Structure formats: C-alpha cells, structure tokens
C-alpha cells in the first residue's frame, strides 16, 4: 500500500496577500504578543511529536495471500545457515510411527544456505528412512519401468513403512494427491532440479531428488505435523 503524501496547503489564486498599513505596537502590547507566540509554538511542537497524530514513517507490509512457507532452523547472524552436521554419507533413521506412515504433502523451498525438501505425514510419527547418493538409471518399484530424473547428481529418499495410499479404510483412500514430479526451478531452488516419485509399493515409498551437483545434505525430523526434512547446501 503506497502512502499518500500530503501536499502543503496553498493560497487560493484569488487570495493574493494584501499589504495593509499597521500601527506600531506599544511596549506592553509587544511583550504580550511575544508571550502568546511562544506558547503557541510550544503547543504546535507538542502536537507534532505526540503519538497517533500522524501516519507511520515506515511502510506496513503483509504476507502475500496464499503463500506457503516452510519453517527454517536458526541461522547465523549473517543470515546463512552453516549446515552443521551436513555431509554426503548415508543417513538412516528408525520409524516413530505406530503403523504405515501416510504421506500427506511434499513441500519444497529455497532458504539462505540450503534448498529444502519436506515430506509431511498424517497422524503421528515419521517412517523409517534411508537417504543416500545413488547413480542412475532409476526404475519404478513394482513395474520396473524406467524413470528419468533431471540432474547431475541424485539422492534417493527411501521411507518404510510409508505410502501415499491408505489401505485401511474400506476401498482405500488416496492420501497424497500432489504431483509425482516436482520441478525445483518452479520454487526458486538453486541446487535441487527435480523431485520424482519412483515407488509406492508394499509400504515402501521412494523419491529421487535430482541435483545440479553433488553437495552436502542434512536430514532432520519434526513433529506436529510429522515431517522428514532433507536440506541441500546451495552455496
């Protein structure tokens, strides 16, 4: 919202100043005029600085409607995450879910120092996971059909027991209704080029993340809602 600047009031064109003859003030009249002018000046100065008597000098901004954000961990004073503990080795974690973790959402975004990929699950707990660099080619679990992924280096995120489909509700429920292929450039990511789901078969859920180059990554989990988070260094 642009602030509207208030222009100084101007004299109307038909109200030109008229020179008039004045009489000289006597001593007592002159003193009273000086005192009156001083009091009036003090009152005007007080009104000028009183709170709530004018618009803020700072522009007010609000978040864009419909925007989605992923909370980032604490960063350094320079604003760039140091990615402590990141590396290129295999990262493995045990499940904290009571049953098959149901994938509800996949979110991506760029932050200062890293590109982030988030796998969000329904209910409580995250599945067991294995995150590692793997060389192509890639094939779809179950069918064996070849799967192409854009990138020069590739990280596979294997989650178990996990699925995007709930088999425990009558005829079943499709829980994850998002795309199977996500372009990193669409989210402004600099090192993540593409995410592709390569499997959702027998409670094993697999996604391949294509990168511009081989970089350090960091794996963390979060609760409420349960999330598996993979960050890739982007600088």
C-alpha positions as CSV (number, residue, x, y, z in Angstrom):
1,X,0.0,0.0,0.0
2,X,1.5,3.3,-1.1
3,X,1.3,6.1,1.4
4,X,-0.4,9.2,0.1
5,X,1.8,12.2,0.5
6,X,0.1,15.3,1.9
7,X,0.9,18.4,-0.1
8,X,1.3,21.7,1.8
9,X,-1.7,23.9,1.6
10,X,-1.5,26.7,-0.9
11,X,-3.2,30.0,-1.0
12,X,-6.1,30.2,-3.5
13,X,-5.3,32.1,-6.6
14,X,-7.9,34.7,-5.8
15,X,-6.5,35.3,-2.3
16,X,-3.3,37.2,-3.1
17,X,-1.8,38.8,0.0
18,X,-2.9,42.4,0.5
19,X,-0.5,44.9,2.0
20,X,-2.1,47.0,4.7
21,X,-0.8,49.7,6.9
22,X,-0.3,48.6,10.6
23,X,0.2,50.7,13.7
24,X,3.3,50.1,15.8
25,X,2.7,48.0,19.0
26,X,3.3,49.7,22.3
27,X,5.7,48.2,24.8
28,X,3.1,46.2,26.9
29,X,1.3,45.1,23.7
30,X,4.6,43.9,22.2
31,X,5.5,41.9,25.3
32,X,2.1,40.2,25.3
33,X,2.5,39.3,21.6
34,X,5.9,37.7,22.2
35,X,4.5,35.6,25.1
36,X,1.5,34.5,23.0
37,X,3.7,33.4,20.1
38,X,6.0,31.4,22.4
39,X,3.1,29.5,24.0
40,X,1.5,28.8,20.6
41,X,4.9,27.5,19.3
42,X,5.2,25.1,22.2
43,X,1.7,23.7,21.7
44,X,2.4,23.1,18.0
45,X,5.7,21.3,18.8
46,X,4.0,19.0,21.3
47,X,1.3,18.1,18.7
48,X,3.9,17.3,16.1
49,X,5.6,14.7,18.2
50,X,2.6,13.2,20.0
51,X,2.0,9.5,19.2
52,X,-1.0,8.7,17.0
53,X,-1.0,12.2,15.5
54,X,0.1,11.2,12.0
55,X,1.0,8.3,9.7
56,X,3.9,6.0,10.4
57,X,7.1,6.8,8.7
58,X,7.7,3.1,8.0
59,X,5.7,1.3,5.2
60,X,3.5,-1.5,6.5
61,X,3.7,-4.9,4.8
62,X,1.6,-8.1,5.0
63,X,2.4,-11.6,3.8
64,X,1.2,-12.4,0.3
65,X,-2.2,-14.2,0.2
66,X,-2.0,-17.9,-0.4
67,X,1.8,-18.1,0.2
68,X,3.3,-21.3,1.7
69,X,6.3,-21.3,3.8
70,X,8.4,-24.0,5.5
71,X,9.9,-23.0,8.8
72,X,13.7,-22.8,8.6
73,X,16.1,-23.7,11.5
74,X,18.0,-20.9,13.3
75,X,20.6,-19.2,11.1
76,X,23.8,-17.4,11.8
77,X,24.0,-13.7,12.3
78,X,24.8,-13.3,8.6
79,X,21.5,-15.0,7.6
80,X,23.1,-18.0,6.0
81,X,22.7,-21.4,7.7
82,X,26.1,-23.1,8.4
83,X,24.5,-26.6,7.7
84,X,26.2,-28.1,10.7
85,X,26.4,-31.8,10.5
86,X,25.8,-32.0,6.8
87,X,27.7,-34.4,4.6
88,X,27.4,-36.9,1.7
89,X,27.3,-40.1,3.7
90,X,24.2,-42.4,4.0
91,X,21.7,-41.2,6.7
92,X,19.4,-43.9,8.2
93,X,16.6,-43.4,10.8
94,X,14.1,-45.7,12.5
95,X,10.4,-45.3,12.3
96,X,8.5,-43.4,15.1
97,X,5.0,-44.2,13.5
98,X,2.7,-46.8,15.0
99,X,1.8,-48.2,11.6
100,X,2.3,-47.3,8.0
101,X,3.1,-43.5,7.8
102,X,0.8,-41.9,5.3
103,X,2.3,-39.2,3.0
104,X,0.1,-36.2,3.0
105,X,2.2,-33.4,1.4
106,X,5.5,-32.7,-0.3
107,X,6.9,-29.2,0.1
108,X,10.0,-27.5,-1.4
109,X,11.6,-24.2,-1.0
110,X,14.9,-22.2,-1.1
111,X,16.5,-20.7,2.0
112,X,19.7,-18.8,2.7
113,X,22.3,-21.5,2.5
114,X,20.2,-24.5,1.5
115,X,17.4,-25.9,-0.6
116,X,14.7,-27.8,1.5
117,X,12.6,-30.8,0.7
118,X,9.9,-31.8,3.2
119,X,7.8,-35.0,3.3
120,X,4.9,-34.4,5.6
121,X,2.8,-37.3,7.1
122,X,-0.6,-37.7,8.5
123,X,-1.2,-38.8,12.2
124,X,1.8,-39.3,14.5
125,X,5.4,-40.2,13.7
126,X,7.6,-40.5,10.6
127,X,8.6,-43.7,8.9
128,X,12.0,-45.3,8.9
129,X,14.2,-43.7,6.2
130,X,17.4,-44.1,4.3
131,X,18.8,-41.1,2.4
132,X,21.8,-41.6,0.1
133,X,23.5,-40.7,-3.1
134,X,22.7,-43.2,-5.9
135,X,23.8,-43.4,-9.5
136,X,21.2,-43.8,-12.3
137,X,19.4,-45.5,-14.1
138,X,16.2,-45.5,-12.0
139,X,13.2,-47.8,-12.2
140,X,9.7,-47.7,-10.8
141,X,9.2,-50.1,-7.9
142,X,6.9,-52.9,-8.8
143,X,6.7,-52.3,-12.5
144,X,10.4,-51.9,-13.2
145,X,9.6,-49.2,-15.8
146,X,12.5,-46.7,-16.3
147,X,12.2,-43.3,-14.7
148,X,14.0,-40.2,-15.9
149,X,15.2,-37.6,-13.4
150,X,16.7,-34.2,-14.3
151,X,20.1,-33.6,-12.6
152,X,23.8,-34.3,-12.5
153,X,23.8,-36.0,-9.0
154,X,21.0,-37.9,-7.4
155,X,19.8,-38.6,-3.8
156,X,17.2,-41.4,-3.1
157,X,14.9,-41.0,-0.1
158,X,13.5,-44.4,0.8
159,X,10.8,-44.4,3.5
160,X,9.4,-47.5,5.2
161,X,6.7,-48.4,6.2
162,X,5.1,-45.5,4.3
163,X,2.6,-44.9,1.5
164,X,0.5,-42.2,-0.1
165,X,-2.5,-44.6,-0.1
166,X,-4.4,-45.7,2.9
167,X,-5.5,-49.3,2.6
168,X,-7.2,-49.4,6.0
169,X,-10.4,-47.5,5.0
170,X,-12.8,-49.7,3.1
171,X,-11.9,-49.4,-0.5
172,X,-8.9,-47.3,0.3
173,X,-8.1,-43.6,0.3
174,X,-5.7,-41.7,-1.8
175,X,-3.9,-39.6,0.8
176,X,-1.2,-37.9,-1.2
177,X,-2.8,-36.1,-4.1
178,X,0.1,-33.9,-5.2
179,X,2.3,-34.3,-8.3
180,X,4.6,-37.2,-8.8
181,X,7.2,-35.0,-10.4
182,X,8.1,-31.6,-9.0
183,X,10.4,-29.0,-10.7
184,X,12.9,-27.3,-8.3
185,X,13.1,-24.2,-10.5
186,X,9.3,-23.6,-10.0
187,X,10.1,-23.0,-6.3
188,X,13.2,-20.9,-7.0
189,X,15.6,-23.6,-5.8
190,X,19.2,-23.3,-6.9
191,X,20.6,-26.8,-6.5
192,X,17.6,-29.0,-6.5
193,X,16.4,-29.5,-10.1
194,X,13.7,-32.1,-9.8
195,X,11.9,-34.5,-7.4
196,X,10.4,-37.7,-8.8
197,X,8.4,-40.4,-7.0
198,X,9.9,-43.7,-8.1
199,X,7.9,-46.0,-5.9
200,X,4.9,-46.6,-3.6
201,X,4.8,-50.3,-3.4
202,X,4.3,-52.7,-0.5
203,X,4.6,-50.0,2.2
204,X,7.9,-48.7,0.6
205,X,7.8,-45.1,-0.6
206,X,10.7,-43.8,-2.7
207,X,11.5,-40.4,-4.2
208,X,14.6,-39.4,-6.2
209,X,15.9,-35.9,-5.9
210,X,18.0,-34.7,-8.8
211,X,20.6,-32.1,-8.0
212,X,22.7,-29.7,-10.1
213,X,25.8,-31.1,-8.5
214,X,26.9,-33.3,-5.6
215,X,26.5,-31.3,-2.4
216,X,26.3,-31.9,1.4
217,X,22.9,-32.7,2.7
218,X,21.3,-32.8,6.2
219,X,18.4,-34.9,7.4
220,X,16.1,-33.9,10.3
221,X,12.7,-34.7,11.5
222,X,9.9,-32.6,13.1
223,X,6.6,-33.2,14.8
224,X,3.1,-31.6,14.7
225,X,2.7,-32.4,11.9
226,X,5.3,-35.2,11.5
227,X,7.9,-34.3,8.8
228,X,11.0,-35.8,7.3
229,X,13.2,-32.8,6.1
230,X,16.2,-33.0,3.8
231,X,18.3,-29.9,3.2
232,X,20.9,-29.5,0.4
233,X,23.7,-26.9,0.6
234,X,23.2,-24.3,-2.1
235,X,26.3,-22.1,-1.8
